[in-house]
């Protein structure tokens, strides 16, 4: 199943999600569930009180049945809409969890027993430390590390990526995930997790929201909302004595309407949906966050540590130019370079062949006629090449080739030495090509910076995030690439412990650090970083250490993760501001409605010219309920994030959600009022 | 409204603006233990004090210890004042032979002066002996003001310091505040006031024989109105000047006389009036600069100053407009300002101050939690009288009381940063400190307590006979009187709306409680915030950091104050002054 299919499937199940969400919104009315959301719990209590009062009124033939009924109804709708928003957010995750569950089917495992014996056991019986053998066509029974063999594995159940991946013992690609399928060969796997604790299990829990805990900022925001709720509760409760003193006591329906309109129901209703949707956005980009805390931290990141290779530059270095010596034609150099590299399977070697082909039209057809015998690269000579009929062609590092030609008493020509230095200082890697111990010229290998990466770094800078490139290159090379790519800083000749030290240094200065990594030696740094994104192709140790796993194993995604984190926080802030700003208009709707019967002078405050006190109160309550539904798409999708500085971001969002939050309800309540009058509802 | 009136208001604000920097720098130097030009005189004195009291000036306290020291100090001082009041009959400097203060009033007054409220349910000249005034009340004028200032300094330290639990030494901060800040200014200021005619003596009250005796209507014991000829007037005396400067400079507001700064012996000339207003704003305005200086973000200090100045201008313009417009019901009366009359609504105002200076003083004294008055709010037009009420309801953060104003403002800053801070895509930060659940909890607690007491007690008062019996005017005006009493108490302002008989057991006890809760239950959560902030690391500033400087932040801060601070009180306001104003326009008065 490829990614596009998965997305399509999502929209196909929309109807299913919708119907389940509606059912869930009623299920969530249970007070034990509601009390976790203090704002909406108050609304539920209010709705219960008006319901009781409503029936009491019917029984005693008092009250205004139509108005009382509608207020009660809309109060219940307010609670249901809030539940619906949360259920909708959970719905997408639940649908995804179902797909994942299918991958968790019970399989048989061949457990190695004793020295050479194997036994068949169900996968649910496997414990950490067990060793199993998995052959082509079989499902891997649990998470683990390959200890012997190499195999191609279909991981589409987890990643959604249909192309098989290679997994082999040793190195950084040794981790396998339970529920994936071996396509070829046979591997021996040491199981690393107990049943119920596998990666798949955790992933299901995460996408389902079962293990969702409130994040630190969410807790703080909840305290603010609960505090505001109590403040407005006091304001409404004390209003009744003031009203009695003034000779205009209010009935329960109006008082509870005022309370519900004032307390921050909009953000209270949507807060958990925003959090769930944030996690969901990550999951849809194939990133599994182990906690919501990590997503929040991603928004706060100050420093991004990015590995050069694969993140900033395209994989490996590539041959980009040839510099022949005096009296050597460029074509001859190209041909010699190509011959020396035809058998070289390294990416650099292949790039030389490609360069010769594309730039000089050489295809190396005549090669086979010369009885070639390849000289592979050896750590001793640090050269590779080919011996043809009567020719010896070698390529290698400048000092290695210098030594090689020196054996015949020859030297590297000074102008070539000059070229070598220039390439090196420009961040490239020079290779010398020699034929029969005579230097022909230089091949320049350079890093090719990924397209568009510079713009992304510019955006990050505007957001106040510093990018640091980590590379094993020498400082000179590193500086050159850093300049081309536009990173703010670099760490050259980096060893794993240097990376760790850098993270600790930044953190000591109060900064939050994010990094991506895959190898076992990355694990300590991944654990130390505030946001550590492990590549799915990485080792089990790396995946355990990080707080996120990227199923696509694309380190550039770190930038997207940061953006998603920021988007989550912005959405929360925008809706909080909007919700608080809404109160101004609601006061102007309800206060005149409460008292203009006793004091017609207060009609001046009815700036919206709402038709009657009843229509005013009802309009405010309806607006308050409908705005929740209207904002569900925004809270699920998130406020659009723009990579600009904090000041302009704040100005823009304050204008839209602050000022907009003051104005919108004036318009909305007026329109609802006009509609109510038009339909003769009140 | 006249050009002259506006000029006075603008000149006043400009002087306050000019003073902010020097006062702010001086405060920062005093509390950072830097050298000042007063050191040669005061430093030896300070050392002697520490040696006598056994205070180790190098030892810093955690916020809890600081809070306990502050509470202990306030508790002991309050008890002392209560005892002095209850025993003044037997104590010296009582030429008028005033009796002991009754217990409820003594408690209310002790609470009121300890909390820097200076709510006075009595008339000073007929209740308090000179000894009580000097040793009891004036002492509190100094110490309660110093307490407020040092607490603000602790809050600033909490924001400025990082990864520490130490916030300073309460005893050292208090000593330095009294010696370096309050006493020198009061010493000089008192002499200036004396030069203008403010009295300073320990004489018994003088009696003047009226040149033109007049008759007044007196209700006799049998309920009959009889006419009585008045030929003599008793003129109270006392050590007024020494108490006057600290009344304003410490934003205390408790007048020596019942008429407060409307009394010619307290505030004789337009110059003393101007000086007294400047004294009220000097420290609160300067503290914003201290905040900027000590936290290393001077522009943040100015952004807060700008928010305060904006709200001040809105307030003073509204009062001035409402009062200068006069009473619309006085048809056929010339209420225009001219060379011969100030015009407008002059009821309850002094002719030597007129409309502009009265409006200005009223705004200043209620913006700051001072409570000194030079006119009677009860006589203001409904809208004119609403402004002082709203000023206090906002939490007295418009410059505010010495220290307390900045403390309240920091609570609003934290809320503003928390609500809107997320919109820049980071968890909220205030000057590099992350605002987390604990800080929000404490900020909400501070606001919640104020809401509870400022709305709770009035709500009970207006529906219970023991509350309504004190109301002198019916209808919305009466509601305003009651609400004002508690708002003024909770905000530790101490000004009265007048018209409410607050000297009853119910009002004495509940306003006293309100003052204590409004002071200490506001301060303790804020101290907790300071303690929590001091422990945090400072996140270095970047272009992604939430900006707490510039006009944008000022607008945000003002909006937060108005929406969070004022909306809670909107129902009460609409049934009180707003309704009264609308009814007045319709021709109905109370």
Interface residues (C-beta under 8 A of the other chain):
Chain A: X216 X217 X219 X220 X221 X223 X224 X226 X227 X228 X230 X231 X232 X234 X235 X236 X237 X238 X239 X240 X241 X242 X243 X244 X245 X246 X262 X296 X299 X300 X302 X461 X462 X463 X464 X465 X466 X509 X510 X511 X512 X565 X566 X567 X569 X570 X572 X573 X574 X576 X577 X580 X581 X583 X584 X587 X591 X595 X599 X601 X602 X604 X605 X641 X645 X646 X647 X649 X650 X651 X653 X654 X657 X658
Chain B: X415 X418 X419 X420 X421 X422 X423 X424 X425 X426 X427 X428 X432 X435 X436 X437 X439 X440 X441 X444 X445 X447 X448 X451 X452 X455 X456 X458 X459 X460 X462 X463 X468 X475 X476 X478 X479 X537 X538 X539 X540 X542 X543 X544 X545 X546 X547 X550 X552 X555 X556 X559 X563 X564 X567 X568 X569 X570 X571 X572 X574 X575 X578 X579 X582 X583 X585 X586
